[in-house]
């Protein structure tokens, strides 16, 4: 289950199965925060109330919950959190906005030497020359 919300997640925990959540908050300064919890309602409230002064989100309130994903397996949840924490803000926003076409574009390797782009030796040489000129 995934979803978007502005102030409180629009769901209730309906069974006794343990759930874990990965979530993305949009801060007042537009920075994004990615987190993990086993109680998304409680955790969002803690962020919003500023329970921890040393928290990344403390001075960036009010916050908006823009994405959450529910997991039944804690290992999968932690794996996903670690993965998306490394993503760019654009990629996280594409996920939150359910823009899967943009998410795919942003996920493609854009390295000049990637096999998809197959640069010629001349293109590689030109790129290297330009790099050294800038230094």
Secondary structure, 3 states (H helix, E strand, C coil): CEECCCCCCCCCCCCCCCCEEEEEEECCCCCEEEEEECCHHHHHHHHHHCCCCCCCCHHHCCCEEEEEEEECCHHHHHHHHHHHHCCCHHHHHHHHCCCHHHHHHHHCCCCCCCCCCCCCHHHHHHHHHHHHHHC
